C-alpha cells in the first residue's frame, strides 16, 4: 500500500509548483485546485482563501526550517560549515518551500517577509554561536545566501556534481569558512 499525500498536502504542493514555475499571479484558487486534482470546494475545505494558502505554505516553511535548525545545531562540522554546505540548491522539500515563498516575498506580502526574517535571524544566531564574531557570522551568511541565490536563480553547478570553469567549488568555500572561523577566535 502506497502512502498517498493528503488532499491538503496536494493543494500545498500545487500552490508551490505554481508559485515556482509561473509566479503568484498564476496561482489562482482555480489553478491550484486543478493542479492538486481536487475540486475548488475541496480546496476551500482546507484553505478558505489565497491568504490561507499562503499561511499554510508559511506553516510548512517554518516546520521545515525548525528541522533544519536542529540539523544545523547538531552538525559535527559546525553551524557555519553546515550553512554553506546546504546553501547549494538541491531541490529538497525545504528548498522548494523556500523558493515558492521567495516568489511571494517579491510582492507586497509582509507576512512572508516576516517569516523569512525569523528564519534568517535563527540561522544567524546559530552561526554566531559557532564563530563568536558578528561580522564573521554575517559574512558566512552572505556567502551561503549568495550560493543559494545563484544556484536557485542560475542553476550554477557545484564542483561536486560537474566540472568546468563556471562550477562553484563548495569545498574551497568551506576552507574559507574555516579560515574565517579560526580568525574570529581569540
Z-matrix of the N, CA and C atoms (Angstrom, degrees):
N
C 1 1.454
C 2 1.536 1 108.98
N 3 1.328 2 116.60 1 125.23
C 4 1.462 3 120.31 2 -178.90
C 5 1.523 4 110.14 3 -86.38
N 6 1.293 5 114.64 4 152.50
C 7 1.456 6 121.26 5 179.49
C 8 1.523 7 109.23 6 -92.39
N 9 1.298 8 117.80 7 97.81
C 10 1.462 9 123.05 8 -180.00
C 11 1.522 10 109.19 9 -81.10
N 12 1.340 11 116.73 10 139.08
C 13 1.465 12 117.85 11 175.75
C 14 1.530 13 110.03 12 -64.75
N 15 1.322 14 115.10 13 148.74
C 16 1.461 15 120.08 14 178.68
C 17 1.531 16 109.13 15 -67.39
N 18 1.336 17 115.41 16 164.49
C 19 1.465 18 119.88 17 177.80
C 20 1.526 19 109.90 18 -59.13
N 21 1.329 20 117.24 19 -39.42
C 22 1.468 21 121.37 20 178.73
C 23 1.529 22 110.52 21 -60.83
N 24 1.327 23 116.68 22 -45.84
C 25 1.466 24 120.79 23 179.17
C 26 1.531 25 111.36 24 -65.00
N 27 1.321 26 116.94 25 -38.50
C 28 1.470 27 119.93 26 178.21
C 29 1.527 28 110.83 27 -65.02
N 30 1.334 29 116.68 28 -37.14
C 31 1.465 30 120.75 29 177.98
C 32 1.530 31 109.91 30 -64.49
N 33 1.334 32 117.04 31 -45.74
C 34 1.466 33 119.91 32 178.59
C 35 1.528 34 111.38 33 -63.22
N 36 1.334 35 116.41 34 -40.06
C 37 1.465 36 119.94 35 177.99
C 38 1.528 37 110.91 36 -63.31
N 39 1.327 38 116.59 37 -42.42
C 40 1.466 39 120.12 38 178.78
C 41 1.528 40 110.72 39 -64.73
N 42 1.315 41 117.09 40 -39.32
C 43 1.463 42 121.38 41 177.51
C 44 1.530 43 110.01 42 -61.87
N 45 1.331 44 116.33 43 -46.82
C 46 1.472 45 120.87 44 177.15
C 47 1.524 46 110.96 45 -57.49
N 48 1.333 47 116.63 46 -48.53
C 49 1.472 48 121.05 47 -178.28
C 50 1.525 49 111.20 48 -58.35
N 51 1.312 50 116.18 49 -45.71
C 52 1.462 51 119.51 50 179.63
C 53 1.528 52 111.49 51 -63.99
N 54 1.329 53 116.57 52 -42.25
C 55 1.460 54 119.64 53 178.69
C 56 1.523 55 110.82 54 -62.45
N 57 1.310 56 116.81 55 -46.09
C 58 1.461 57 121.90 56 -177.54
C 59 1.524 58 111.15 57 -65.65
N 60 1.304 59 116.40 58 -48.98
C 61 1.469 60 120.98 59 -171.61
C 62 1.525 61 114.33 60 -85.33
N 63 1.333 62 116.90 61 -34.13
C 64 1.467 63 119.46 62 -171.83
C 65 1.523 64 114.62 63 -125.09
N 66 1.330 65 117.65 64 -10.86
C 67 1.458 66 121.25 65 178.12
C 68 1.516 67 113.83 66 91.31
N 69 1.326 68 115.85 67 168.34
C 70 1.462 69 121.34 68 -175.63
C 71 1.530 70 115.02 69 -59.72
N 72 1.326 71 118.29 70 -35.72
C 73 1.476 72 119.64 71 -178.95
C 74 1.525 73 112.11 72 -63.57
N 75 1.319 74 116.63 73 -32.13
C 76 1.468 75 120.59 74 -179.19
C 77 1.523 76 112.26 75 -79.67
N 78 1.315 77 116.79 76 -15.51
C 79 1.459 78 120.80 77 -175.48
C 80 1.528 79 110.99 78 -85.96
N 81 1.320 80 115.62 79 59.12
C 82 1.463 81 120.89 80 176.74
C 83 1.522 82 109.32 81 -76.31
N 84 1.310 83 117.07 82 162.42
C 85 1.462 84 120.22 83 177.99
C 86 1.522 85 110.92 84 -59.47
N 87 1.334 86 117.32 85 -40.92
C 88 1.465 87 120.45 86 178.90
C 89 1.529 88 111.32 87 -62.66
N 90 1.346 89 116.66 88 -43.92
C 91 1.468 90 120.73 89 -179.41
C 92 1.529 91 110.88 90 -66.44
N 93 1.326 92 117.17 91 -38.91
C 94 1.467 93 120.72 92 179.09
C 95 1.524 94 109.75 93 -65.24
N 96 1.330 95 116.90 94 -45.47
C 97 1.468 96 120.45 95 179.07
C 98 1.530 97 110.31 96 -59.49
N 99 1.322 98 116.61 97 -46.09
C 100 1.466 99 120.13 98 179.37
C 101 1.525 100 110.80 99 -61.97
N 102 1.328 101 117.07 100 -43.58
C 103 1.458 102 120.86 101 179.83
C 104 1.518 103 113.19 102 -64.48
N 105 1.320 104 116.44 103 -30.96
C 106 1.459 105 121.29 104 179.92
C 107 1.521 106 112.75 105 -86.16
N 108 1.336 107 116.46 106 -11.66
C 109 1.457 108 119.72 107 -178.02
C 110 1.521 109 112.67 108 72.73
N 111 1.342 110 115.88 109 32.20
C 112 1.464 111 120.70 110 177.24
C 113 1.525 112 108.52 111 -125.64
N 114 1.301 113 116.00 112 161.96
C 115 1.460 114 119.34 113 175.36
C 116 1.522 115 108.73 114 -73.87
N 117 1.324 116 115.86 115 163.94
C 118 1.464 117 118.94 116 177.29
C 119 1.525 118 109.55 117 -62.31
N 120 1.328 119 116.43 118 -36.91
C 121 1.467 120 120.13 119 176.08
C 122 1.523 121 111.49 120 -62.15
N 123 1.335 122 116.76 121 -37.91
C 124 1.462 123 120.94 122 176.75
C 125 1.521 124 111.40 123 -63.91
N 126 1.315 125 115.77 124 -40.55
C 127 1.463 126 119.97 125 176.91
C 128 1.529 127 109.29 126 -64.08
N 129 1.335 128 116.65 127 -47.71
C 130 1.464 129 120.88 128 -177.13
C 131 1.534 130 112.45 129 -65.33
N 132 1.312 131 117.31 130 -23.01
C 133 1.463 132 120.83 131 175.45
C 134 1.533 133 109.77 132 -62.65
N 135 1.342 134 116.21 133 -39.98
C 136 1.465 135 121.25 134 -177.73
C 137 1.528 136 112.95 135 -90.70
N 138 1.330 137 116.40 136 -35.10
C 139 1.465 138 121.80 137 -176.35
C 140 1.517 139 108.30 138 -137.26
N 141 1.314 140 116.78 139 111.64
C 142 1.465 141 121.83 140 -172.85
C 143 1.524 142 113.86 141 -72.71
N 144 1.343 143 117.18 142 -15.17
C 145 1.459 144 120.83 143 -176.13
C 146 1.530 145 109.35 144 -160.66
N 147 1.311 146 114.93 145 173.40
C 148 1.461 147 119.84 146 175.66
C 149 1.535 148 109.93 147 -65.08
N 150 1.324 149 117.22 148 -33.96
C 151 1.466 150 121.08 149 176.74
C 152 1.526 151 110.48 150 -63.93
N 153 1.322 152 117.03 151 -37.46
C 154 1.468 153 120.87 152 177.44
C 155 1.534 154 110.56 153 -68.32
N 156 1.332 155 117.02 154 -35.36
C 157 1.470 156 120.66 155 174.89
C 158 1.527 157 109.85 156 -62.31
N 159 1.315 158 116.29 157 -44.60
C 160 1.464 159 120.53 158 178.77
C 161 1.522 160 110.12 159 -62.83
N 162 1.324 161 117.57 160 -41.94
C 163 1.468 162 121.23 161 177.85
C 164 1.528 163 110.00 162 -61.83
N 165 1.325 164 117.62 163 -39.43
C 166 1.459 165 121.32 164 176.99
C 167 1.517 166 112.13 165 -64.31
N 168 1.330 167 116.22 166 -40.98
C 169 1.462 168 120.94 167 177.37
C 170 1.528 169 110.01 168 -63.60
N 171 1.326 170 117.48 169 -42.28
C 172 1.462 171 120.88 170 -179.61
C 173 1.527 172 111.57 171 -68.44
N 174 1.322 173 116.89 172 -34.98
C 175 1.465 174 120.79 173 175.21
C 176 1.535 175 109.64 174 -61.57
N 177 1.324 176 115.90 175 -44.56
C 178 1.466 177 121.05 176 177.87
C 179 1.525 178 110.16 177 -63.56
N 180 1.336 179 117.30 178 -45.19
C 181 1.459 180 122.17 179 -179.92
C 182 1.527 181 110.54 180 -59.47
N 183 1.321 182 117.68 181 -45.16
C 184 1.468 183 120.94 182 -179.51
C 185 1.527 184 111.52 183 -65.51
N 186 1.325 185 117.15 184 -38.96
C 187 1.468 186 120.02 185 178.25
C 188 1.533 187 110.75 186 -65.03
N 189 1.322 188 116.78 187 -42.32
C 190 1.468 189 120.44 188 178.03
C 191 1.528 190 110.48 189 -67.45
N 192 1.326 191 117.37 190 -37.24
C 193 1.463 192 121.13 191 177.50
C 194 1.530 193 110.24 192 -64.32
N 195 1.321 194 117.78 193 -39.64
C 196 1.467 195 120.99 194 178.88
C 197 1.530 196 110.10 195 -61.68
N 198 1.316 197 116.94 196 -40.13
C 199 1.469 198 120.41 197 175.57
C 200 1.529 199 110.38 198 -63.14
N 201 1.332 200 116.25 199 -41.31
C 202 1.457 201 121.01 200 179.35
C 203 1.528 202 110.74 201 -64.63
N 204 1.324 203 118.02 202 -41.48
C 205 1.464 204 121.30 203 178.31
C 206 1.527 205 110.46 204 -58.70
N 207 1.323 206 115.96 205 -42.52
C 208 1.460 207 120.85 206 -179.70
C 209 1.525 208 110.81 207 -63.71
N 210 1.320 209 116.34 208 -46.77
C 211 1.466 210 120.29 209 177.87
C 212 1.529 211 110.86 210 -61.55
N 213 1.303 212 116.22 211 -41.60
C 214 1.457 213 121.99 212 -179.73
C 215 1.528 214 110.73 213 -62.48
N 216 1.312 215 116.75 214 -45.83
C 217 1.466 216 121.70 215 -178.09
C 218 1.524 217 111.89 216 -64.84
N 219 1.324 218 117.32 217 -29.08
C 220 1.465 219 121.31 218 -177.40
C 221 1.528 220 113.63 219 -97.08
N 222 1.316 221 118.24 220 -0.20
C 223 1.461 222 120.30 221 -175.86
C 224 1.534 223 110.39 222 -67.38
N 225 1.326 224 116.97 223 125.94
C 226 1.468 225 119.63 224 -178.05
C 227 1.535 226 114.08 225 -63.12
N 228 1.316 227 118.19 226 -25.37
C 229 1.468 228 121.53 227 179.66
C 230 1.526 229 111.98 228 -82.93
N 231 1.318 230 117.54 229 -8.04
C 232 1.456 231 121.80 230 179.13
C 233 1.517 232 113.03 231 103.00
N 234 1.315 233 114.42 232 160.09
C 235 1.464 234 121.53 233 -177.15
C 236 1.523 235 112.46 234 -65.27
N 237 1.340 236 117.07 235 -39.90
C 238 1.472 237 120.46 236 -178.59
C 239 1.525 238 110.32 237 -63.31
N 240 1.314 239 116.50 238 -46.53
C 241 1.465 240 120.74 239 179.40
C 242 1.532 241 110.47 240 -63.72
N 243 1.313 242 116.64 241 -42.98
C 244 1.471 243 120.96 242 179.05
C 245 1.527 244 110.29 243 -58.14
N 246 1.330 245 116.12 244 -45.97
C 247 1.458 246 120.46 245 -176.95
C 248 1.524 247 111.15 246 -60.04
N 249 1.315 248 116.73 247 -45.81
C 250 1.466 249 119.73 248 -179.24
C 251 1.530 250 110.21 249 -69.34
N 252 1.336 251 117.83 250 -44.76
C 253 1.474 252 120.77 251 -179.90
C 254 1.517 253 112.31 252 -58.10
N 255 1.323 254 116.31 253 -38.46
C 256 1.463 255 120.01 254 -175.30
C 257 1.528 256 112.42 255 -92.77
N 258 1.316 257 116.87 256 4.91
C 259 1.462 258 120.64 257 178.68
C 260 1.518 259 112.56 258 -86.75
N 261 1.302 260 117.12 259 7.42
C 262 1.460 261 121.92 260 174.31
C 263 1.522 262 106.31 261 -94.67
N 264 1.321 263 116.09 262 116.05
C 265 1.469 264 121.60 263 -176.61
C 266 1.522 265 110.01 264 -54.16
N 267 1.329 266 116.12 265 124.79
C 268 1.458 267 120.32 266 -178.28
C 269 1.517 268 114.22 267 -120.02
N 270 1.322 269 117.45 268 3.53
C 271 1.460 270 119.78 269 179.74
C 272 1.516 271 113.62 270 73.57
N 273 1.336 272 117.77 271 18.95
C 274 1.459 273 121.06 272 179.18
C 275 1.527 274 110.12 273 -70.88
N 276 1.304 275 116.21 274 170.39
C 277 1.469 276 121.28 275 176.13
C 278 1.526 277 110.09 276 -57.35
N 279 1.328 278 116.42 277 -41.26
C 280 1.463 279 120.90 278 178.75
C 281 1.525 280 109.98 279 -65.51
N 282 1.334 281 117.65 280 -46.03
C 283 1.468 282 120.75 281 178.27
C 284 1.522 283 111.12 282 -56.59
N 285 1.309 284 116.60 283 -44.96
C 286 1.460 285 120.59 284 -177.25
C 287 1.530 286 110.75 285 -65.69
N 288 1.319 287 117.09 286 -39.73
C 289 1.466 288 120.41 287 177.84
C 290 1.527 289 110.31 288 -65.61
N 291 1.332 290 117.07 289 -39.75
C 292 1.467 291 120.93 290 178.54
C 293 1.526 292 110.43 291 -63.16
N 294 1.326 293 117.06 292 -47.88
C 295 1.464 294 120.35 293 -177.81
C 296 1.531 295 110.74 294 -64.51
N 297 1.313 296 117.20 295 -42.06
C 298 1.471 297 120.30 296 178.36
C 299 1.527 298 110.23 297 -60.65
N 300 1.336 299 116.48 298 -45.87
C 301 1.462 300 119.82 299 179.74
C 302 1.529 301 111.03 300 -67.12
N 303 1.329 302 117.30 301 -34.11
C 304 1.465 303 120.15 302 177.07
C 305 1.526 304 110.70 303 -61.01
N 306 1.326 305 116.30 304 -36.93
C 307 1.465 306 119.46 305 178.58
C 308 1.530 307 110.23 306 -62.70
N 309 1.332 308 116.33 307 -37.44
C 310 1.460 309 120.48 308 177.81
C 311 1.533 310 111.37 309 -72.76
N 312 1.325 311 117.00 310 -35.42
C 313 1.461 312 121.00 311 -178.37
C 314 1.518 313 112.05 312 -65.86
N 315 1.317 314 117.21 313 -20.94
C 316 1.457 315 120.97 314 178.51
C 317 1.524 316 111.51 315 -71.68
N 318 1.312 317 116.31 316 -15.01
C 319 1.463 318 120.86 317 179.07
C 320 1.517 319 111.06 318 -93.88
N 321 1.300 320 115.14 319 -145.15
C 322 1.461 321 121.64 320 -174.20
C 323 1.522 322 113.44 321 -100.21
N 324 1.323 323 118.60 322 13.52
C 325 1.456 324 120.57 323 -172.94
C 326 1.531 325 112.10 324 -86.62
N 327 1.327 326 116.18 325 101.11
C 328 1.464 327 121.47 326 -179.56
C 329 1.523 328 112.55 327 -67.90
N 330 1.343 329 118.29 328 -26.79
C 331 1.465 330 119.76 329 -179.92
C 332 1.528 331 110.64 330 -65.69
N 333 1.320 332 117.14 331 -34.73
C 334 1.464 333 120.95 332 179.13
C 335 1.522 334 109.35 333 -70.93
N 336 1.310 335 116.75 334 -45.14
C 337 1.469 336 119.75 335 178.90
C 338 1.533 337 110.43 336 -62.33
N 339 1.316 338 117.48 337 -37.49
C 340 1.468 339 120.98 338 178.46
C 341 1.531 340 110.70 339 -64.46
N 342 1.326 341 116.87 340 -40.45
C 343 1.468 342 120.41 341 178.10
C 344 1.529 343 110.18 342 -63.01
N 345 1.328 344 116.94 343 -43.61
C 346 1.466 345 119.89 344 177.80
C 347 1.523 346 110.92 345 -63.52
N 348 1.315 347 117.63 346 -38.81
C 349 1.465 348 120.53 347 178.52
C 350 1.526 349 111.13 348 -61.78
N 351 1.327 350 116.89 349 -42.23
C 352 1.470 351 121.58 350 178.57
C 353 1.527 352 110.68 351 -62.36
N 354 1.317 353 115.93 352 -47.25
C 355 1.468 354 121.17 353 -177.89
C 356 1.528 355 109.70 354 -64.78
N 357 1.301 356 116.12 355 -46.34
C 358 1.459 357 121.18 356 -179.22
C 359 1.532 358 110.54 357 -61.39
N 360 1.329 359 117.15 358 -40.83
C 361 1.470 360 121.58 359 179.47
C 362 1.526 361 110.77 360 -62.81
N 363 1.314 362 117.14 361 -39.55
C 364 1.480 363 119.94 362 179.18
C 365 1.524 364 110.64 363 -67.90
N 366 1.331 365 117.82 364 -43.04
C 367 1.465 366 119.95 365 176.20
C 368 1.527 367 109.88 366 -58.04
N 369 1.321 368 116.07 367 -44.76
C 370 1.466 369 120.67 368 -179.54
C 371 1.529 370 110.60 369 -59.75
N 372 1.327 371 117.50 370 -45.85
C 373 1.463 372 120.62 371 -179.72
C 374 1.529 373 111.26 372 -61.09
N 375 1.309 374 117.14 373 -40.77
C 376 1.469 375 120.39 374 177.95
C 377 1.526 376 111.09 375 -64.38
N 378 1.313 377 117.10 376 -44.07
C 379 1.468 378 120.67 377 179.67
C 380 1.526 379 110.00 378 -67.17
N 381 1.324 380 117.54 379 -43.32
C 382 1.458 381 121.40 380 178.39
C 383 1.528 382 110.72 381 -58.79
N 384 1.321 383 117.22 382 -41.89
C 385 1.462 384 120.92 383 176.86
C 386 1.524 385 112.03 384 -61.98
N 387 1.310 386 116.27 385 -29.39
C 388 1.464 387 121.68 386 179.98
C 389 1.525 388 111.68 387 -78.64
N 390 1.337 389 117.41 388 -45.50
C 391 1.468 390 120.27 389 -172.62
C 392 1.527 391 113.30 390 -98.83
N 393 1.338 392 118.26 391 -24.87
C 394 1.448 393 121.63 392 175.00
C 395 1.519 394 116.64 393 80.26
N 396 1.301 395 118.91 394 -2.51
C 397 1.469 396 121.57 395 -177.50
C 398 1.533 397 108.01 396 -127.12
N 399 1.347 398 117.61 397 121.67
C 400 1.465 399 119.82 398 -177.36
C 401 1.529 400 114.09 399 -58.72
N 402 1.332 401 118.17 400 -39.50
C 403 1.468 402 120.15 401 -179.12
C 404 1.525 403 110.97 402 -67.94
N 405 1.316 404 116.83 403 -40.24
C 406 1.471 405 120.48 404 178.51
C 407 1.532 406 109.32 405 -67.63
N 408 1.320 407 117.15 406 -41.67
C 409 1.468 408 120.22 407 178.14
C 410 1.525 409 110.58 408 -60.22
N 411 1.324 410 117.03 409 -43.26
C 412 1.475 411 121.01 410 179.30
C 413 1.527 412 110.34 411 -65.19
N 414 1.326 413 117.60 412 -41.41
C 415 1.473 414 120.86 413 179.16
C 416 1.522 415 111.01 414 -62.85
N 417 1.318 416 117.07 415 -40.19
C 418 1.475 417 120.83 416 178.61
C 419 1.523 418 109.71 417 -66.01
N 420 1.318 419 116.68 418 -40.49
C 421 1.465 420 119.30 419 177.65
C 422 1.523 421 110.41 420 -62.48
N 423 1.327 422 117.10 421 -43.84
C 424 1.462 423 119.94 422 179.66
C 425 1.525 424 111.46 423 -64.61
N 426 1.308 425 116.89 424 -35.95
C 427 1.465 426 121.06 425 176.29
C 428 1.531 427 110.06 426 -62.00
N 429 1.320 428 115.82 427 -49.62
C 430 1.466 429 120.20 428 179.09
C 431 1.517 430 112.44 429 -64.17
N 432 1.342 431 116.24 430 -42.52
C 433 1.462 432 120.13 431 179.44
C 434 1.525 433 110.90 432 -62.27
N 435 1.326 434 116.25 433 -40.37
C 436 1.463 435 120.47 434 178.24
C 437 1.519 436 111.99 435 -64.63
N 438 1.324 437 116.68 436 -41.01
C 439 1.471 438 120.32 437 176.50
C 440 1.520 439 110.51 438 -59.93
N 441 1.335 440 115.47 439 -47.07
C 442 1.460 441 120.19 440 -177.47
C 443 1.524 442 110.85 441 -64.33
N 444 1.324 443 115.79 442 -46.17
C 445 1.456 444 121.15 443 179.90
C 446 1.528 445 110.70 444 -57.57
N 447 1.324 446 116.26 445 -49.32
C 448 1.458 447 120.14 446 -178.86
C 449 1.519 448 112.19 447 -65.08
N 450 1.317 449 116.93 448 -40.66
C 451 1.466 450 119.55 449 179.82
C 452 1.527 451 111.03 450 -67.77
N 453 1.334 452 117.04 451 -43.54
C 454 1.462 453 120.65 452 -178.18
C 455 1.525 454 111.81 453 -70.43
N 456 1.313 455 116.20 454 -38.92
C 457 1.453 456 119.93 455 -175.06
C 458 1.527 457 113.12 456 -84.92
N 459 1.336 458 115.47 457 -43.01
C 460 1.457 459 119.06 458 -173.59
C 461 1.520 460 113.84 459 -109.29
N 462 1.329 461 117.51 460 -10.41
C 463 1.448 462 120.53 461 -179.34
C 464 1.517 463 113.12 462 67.13
N 465 1.352 464 116.70 463 32.17
C 466 1.459 465 119.58 464 -179.19
C 467 1.524 466 109.82 465 -62.62
N 468 1.326 467 117.17 466 130.62
C 469 1.470 468 120.03 467 -179.92
C 470 1.525 469 111.18 468 -74.89
N 471 1.328 470 115.47 469 157.40
C 472 1.460 471 120.54 470 172.72
C 473 1.514 472 107.58 471 -100.71
N 474 1.319 473 116.09 472 157.21
C 475 1.461 474 119.98 473 -177.98
C 476 1.519 475 111.25 474 -67.33
N 477 1.331 476 117.48 475 -16.58
C 478 1.463 477 120.85 476 178.27
C 479 1.528 478 111.04 477 -73.12
N 480 1.323 479 117.79 478 -22.23
C 481 1.463 480 121.54 479 -176.55
C 482 1.520 481 112.35 480 -107.02
N 483 1.308 482 116.59 481 -36.65
C 484 1.458 483 120.43 482 -176.62
C 485 1.513 484 109.23 483 -141.67
N 486 1.293 485 115.27 484 171.97
C 487 1.455 486 118.69 485 173.72
C 488 1.517 487 107.69 486 -120.64
N 489 1.296 488 114.85 487 167.13
C 490 1.450 489 119.38 488 179.73
C 491 1.511 490 110.16 489 139.49
N 492 1.305 491 115.76 490 162.07
C 493 1.461 492 119.88 491 -176.01
C 494 1.515 493 112.85 492 -68.96
N 495 1.337 494 118.47 493 -22.25
C 496 1.461 495 119.55 494 -179.98
C 497 1.532 496 112.83 495 -94.48
N 498 1.335 497 117.54 496 2.45
C 499 1.457 498 121.18 497 179.59
C 500 1.522 499 110.02 498 -72.31
N 501 1.331 500 116.34 499 144.05
C 502 1.454 501 122.49 500 177.16
C 503 1.528 502 107.53 501 -91.56
N 504 1.320 503 116.37 502 122.31
C 505 1.467 504 122.22 503 179.87
C 506 1.533 505 108.24 504 -88.02
N 507 1.311 506 116.47 505 93.64
C 508 1.461 507 121.90 506 -176.43
C 509 1.523 508 110.48 507 -64.88
N 510 1.322 509 117.85 508 -37.80
C 511 1.462 510 120.18 509 179.32
C 512 1.533 511 111.25 510 -61.27
N 513 1.318 512 116.98 511 -39.60
C 514 1.470 513 120.13 512 177.30
C 515 1.522 514 110.21 513 -64.69
N 516 1.327 515 117.11 514 -39.08
C 517 1.468 516 120.30 515 178.15
C 518 1.525 517 111.19 516 -66.74
N 519 1.325 518 117.02 517 -35.50
C 520 1.463 519 119.91 518 177.65
C 521 1.527 520 110.84 519 -66.37
N 522 1.328 521 117.45 520 -33.21
C 523 1.465 522 120.20 521 175.05
C 524 1.539 523 109.93 522 -65.05
N 525 1.319 524 116.61 523 -38.78
C 526 1.465 525 120.47 524 176.61
C 527 1.533 526 110.01 525 -63.25
N 528 1.327 527 117.05 526 -41.62
C 529 1.464 528 121.08 527 177.65
C 530 1.522 529 109.70 528 -59.31
N 531 1.332 530 117.42 529 -43.13
C 532 1.464 531 120.39 530 179.21
C 533 1.528 532 111.24 531 -64.12
N 534 1.321 533 117.57 532 -38.16
C 535 1.469 534 120.83 533 177.09
C 536 1.533 535 110.25 534 -65.08
N 537 1.319 536 115.92 535 -41.76
C 538 1.462 537 119.92 536 178.97
C 539 1.527 538 110.12 537 -64.67
N 540 1.322 539 116.52 538 -42.26
C 541 1.467 540 121.25 539 179.46
C 542 1.520 541 109.62 540 -62.75
N 543 1.329 542 117.35 541 -45.45
C 544 1.473 543 121.27 542 -178.74
C 545 1.531 544 110.50 543 -64.50
N 546 1.323 545 117.37 544 -38.36
C 547 1.458 546 120.93 545 178.83
C 548 1.513 547 113.12 546 -70.00
N 549 1.314 548 117.57 547 -21.83
C 550 1.473 549 121.62 548 -178.72
C 551 1.518 550 111.71 549 -83.40
N 552 1.307 551 117.14 550 -19.94
C 553 1.471 552 120.58 551 -177.73
C 554 1.527 553 110.21 552 -81.05
N 555 1.337 554 117.28 553 139.95
C 556 1.473 555 120.56 554 179.22
C 557 1.521 556 111.96 555 -69.13
